[in-house]
């Protein structure tokens, strides 16, 4: 499938279900007041100087989403407008890529495709009008002099010596500028506003500059190009846009936006002129969201083109296999506010897993094969086993035939010749379950001259076909596998985060110095034949490995290439941003060791809870523990209660995150049931799962989650509604938190003095004050970092 194809299924964008933001409030009020009659017209105005990235997706989803959401109550449109006023960086390739990206996301601008370059003549005429009104002049200062004359934040600007040129002289110079009689930078046209304004942007901003460059649409007809702040409001007015939505960095530019419309347009021309509103841009961790930096990565060949799957470009995400529905859902989930913040990459990955879990059938693939021989199986025998694509969802249909043969492959990491105590997979003399197949016991280990394991030999139990034993025994480990003779070779491209620090832009040195050297690893694996034959154009879950799909450029029938869309679980987790990946991994291993030690101490003092389970409950325990990776005690606790297990299974249907859901079931739900049963709860499994998702994706803190849970236990309700009603959503905004911290420090001068005298333990006191002021919604890591910075000033 070509990367430029747009699937009809994928290109259908549903109406947004989230209308709770200040932009929608403004539109609702404008419709009620009749400000624009029944018109609601938005626009998505990219500059065609690069490929769109996921930050643009938020604007696309917002602007085109408004068109969909208000279609039943207003005359709605969303324009696709190319802001092509800079000829040196723009070209048709970028225009085409932008169109493809918007269509791929599921949106249609219909006949409303516009270009700023089509308005050049109108821009020029409006500038002439400004000159005649005495509101604009031709300035002959060079770029450095203009900067010097503008002053600073603390010092007012100085009027240019050319500011008082006559209208006639300005008109003549401006005409010659258009005619190409001057060199680049020799003159500019500036608005005549106020050189003493406290807002530097209003100190006679530039309106036009000379640029002798070929324009990809206008050719060499123009050498006079408008500035963005001048063109933008006029484009909106010309197209009858009602709500001009920009990101927060354009907040200050709104003053110029309003000035241009007020001085260029008569009231009769535009009785209800467009208004600009600003919202927070999408800043995503572990990547860069700048077309300039992305272009640098592409042009310097740090990545393989604009559609490299490691990039946050929509072309890259599309090639990687990310569904457009997941991007739309993620953009709505992060919300539209006036507070700037960064979004953790784990939030995006959660959105991917939520979306893919319902769409991706399960198949088996081995990415690092180790050969295994079942010596009690005939060499030519092939046992075709029926296996479900949806083992956890009995309501979903779909099976495939999986061939079991004498020789097969397992993951090399699933075997240890000298296993640690907590290793539950294959080892010499140990029996494991082969998923959908048989129980297998390893009897012989074959190594090469270097001592590397090259083959395992053993026997299957023929009575265990399908994964159950007549005598009720159940191995600790369950492995995925692929037939050696029927498996299909393929190339697996496993992607990790592009950078090894959350905010590479903040680095003092070159941001490329923080590129993650392990952002791509290529493995030669083996795929079960059904997946290779019937699912080569679909997204699938490789059991225990992640979600994958065939690379649309490089995958062929003769050479299958699958891209990893996202892993099954976050391998980075919540960690100190200053740590290296190796340190993060070591902390993770240490936590696992501590958990195992606690488990061993627990088992020494009580009966193993698994021994108390019935056969049916033991099967359920095996599934939870082995396949879902729930810890042993939690899996046994849940499996031991049919009601609790049903509740847990239902919650997983709503949020496919077994570990955090199990932890909340055992540690929070059970502890608060008291004399009630699960059936008596005033909320269902889906609401419970929604709460777990909120805390698991860091949208609320653990403290806030417990507050929400207490209210749910008392009177039920949707957790998202409770969070928004009580203002408990996690605060990441550094400006907002800094203001709160300032208040806390001002009110506790004695404690501040003691801290600075060496009483470092008071950081806990200050953190408590901040958390109390924010009802537990402050991001603890961000708050602690800001506290330490402000205490050390």
ABEGO torsion letter per residue (X at the ends): XBAABBBAAAABBBBBABABBAAAAAAAAAAAAGAAEABBBBBBBBBBAEBBBAAAAAAAAAAAAAAAAAAAABBBBBBBBBBBABAAABBAAAAAAAAAAAAAAGBBAEABBBBAAAAAAAAAAAAAAAAAAGABBBBABBAAAAAAAAEBAABBBBBBAAAABBAAAAAAAAAAAAAGABBBGABBBBBBBBAABABAAABGBBABBBBBBBBAAAEAABABBBBAAAAAAAAAAAAGBABBBBBAAAAAAAAAAAAAAAAABBAAABABBBBBBBBBBBBBBGBBBBAAAAAAAAAAGABBEAABAABABAAAAAAAGBBAAAAAAAAAAAEBBABBBBBBAAAAAAAAAAAAAAABBBBBBBABBBBBBBAABBAABBBBBBBBABAABAABBEBBBBBBBABBBBBAAABBABBBAABABBBBGBBBBBBGBBBBBBABBBBBAAGBBABBBBBBBAAABGGBBAAGBBBABBBBBBBAAABBBBBBBBBBBABABABAAABABBAAAABBAAABBBBBBBBBAAAAAAAAABBBBBBGAEBBBBBAAABBAABBBBBBABBABBAAEBBBAABBAAAAAAAAAAAAAAAAAAAAAAAAABBBAAAABBAAAAAAAAAAAAAAGBBAAAAAAAAABAAAAAAAAAAAAABBBAAAAAAAAAAAAAAAAEABBAAABABBAAAAAAAAAAAAAGABBAAAAAAAAAAAAAAEEBAAAAAAAAGABBBABAAAAAAAAAAAAAABAAAAAAAAAGBAAAAAAAAAAAAAAAGGABBAAAAAAAAAAAAAX
